[in-house]
């Protein structure tokens, strides 16, 4: 079972979902090589598409956290500017 190297790239509430997507990704990849060696290319392609979907889910969760972090940083700057303006 794979572990996410840096769980802070996801919102705390999304971390279990991220772990599940990573596990499903890993599980989707396991049958690919067997399917290829057995010339079951359709099954291999389906497994790879499933794996790609799990990676897309992880990327979405990561992007959501990055956007929230960026918004929080902008809000902090706006609040600091407002405080500076109100000081004078």
QUIWO-V968598 format. One record per residue. N is the residue number from 0. RES is the residue in one small letter. PSI is psi in degrees with one decimal (none if undefined). OMEGA is omega in whole degrees, -180 to 180 (none if undefined). Layout:
n = (N | N)
res = (RES | RES)
psi = (PSI | PSI)
omega = (OMEGA | OMEGA)
//
This chain:
n = (0 | 1 | 2 | 3 | 4 | 5 | 6 | 7 | 8 | 9 | 10 | 11 | 12 | 13 | 14 | 15 | 16 | 17 | 18 | 19 | 20 | 21 | 22 | 23 | 24 | 25 | 26 | 27 | 28 | 29 | 30 | 31 | 32 | 33 | 34 | 35 | 36 | 37 | 38 | 39 | 40 | 41 | 42 | 43 | 44 | 45 | 46 | 47 | 48 | 49 | 50 | 51 | 52 | 53 | 54 | 55 | 56 | 57 | 58 | 59 | 60 | 61 | 62 | 63 | 64 | 65 | 66 | 67 | 68 | 69 | 70 | 71 | 72 | 73 | 74 | 75 | 76 | 77 | 78 | 79 | 80 | 81 | 82 | 83 | 84 | 85 | 86 | 87)
res = (x | x | x | x | x | x | x | x | x | x | x | x | x | x | x | x | x | x | x | x | x | x | x | x | x | x | x | x | x | x | x | x | x | x | x | x | x | x | x | x | x | x | x | x | x | x | x | x | x | x | x | x | x | x | x | x | x | x | x | x | x | x | x | x | x | x | x | x | x | x | x | x | x | x | x | x | x | x | x | x | x | x | x | x | x | x | x | x)
psi = (125.3 | 152.4 | 144.1 | 127.0 | -47.1 | 95.1 | -14.3 | -5.7 | -4.1 | 151.9 | 148.7 | -40.9 | -24.0 | -7.8 | -41.4 | -38.8 | -39.7 | -44.6 | -42.8 | -42.8 | -39.2 | -41.8 | -41.8 | -36.6 | -50.3 | -44.0 | -33.0 | -31.1 | -28.6 | -44.5 | -4.2 | -52.2 | -37.8 | -43.7 | -40.2 | -45.3 | -24.7 | 8.5 | 28.6 | 71.3 | -31.4 | -44.0 | -39.3 | -43.1 | -40.6 | -43.7 | -40.5 | -37.6 | -41.2 | -44.4 | -41.7 | -37.3 | -40.3 | -37.0 | -38.8 | -40.9 | -44.1 | -41.1 | -40.0 | -44.2 | -40.9 | -43.9 | -37.8 | -44.4 | -41.7 | -40.9 | -39.5 | -40.7 | -41.5 | -42.1 | -40.5 | -39.6 | -42.0 | -41.8 | -38.7 | -42.0 | -40.9 | -44.8 | -38.8 | -41.0 | -41.8 | -43.0 | -40.5 | -42.9 | -39.0 | -15.5 | -34.2 | none)
omega = (-178 | 176 | 176 | -175 | -180 | -178 | -179 | 177 | 178 | 173 | -178 | -179 | -178 | -175 | 176 | 178 | 178 | 178 | 180 | 178 | 178 | 178 | 178 | 175 | -180 | 179 | 179 | -178 | -175 | -178 | -174 | -176 | 177 | 179 | 180 | -179 | 177 | 179 | 175 | -173 | 178 | 178 | 178 | -180 | 178 | 179 | 179 | 176 | 177 | 179 | 179 | 178 | 178 | 177 | 176 | 178 | 179 | 179 | 178 | 179 | 179 | 180 | 178 | 179 | -180 | 179 | 177 | 178 | 179 | 179 | 179 | 179 | 177 | 179 | 178 | 179 | 178 | 179 | 178 | 179 | 178 | 179 | 179 | -180 | -179 | -179 | -176 | none)
//
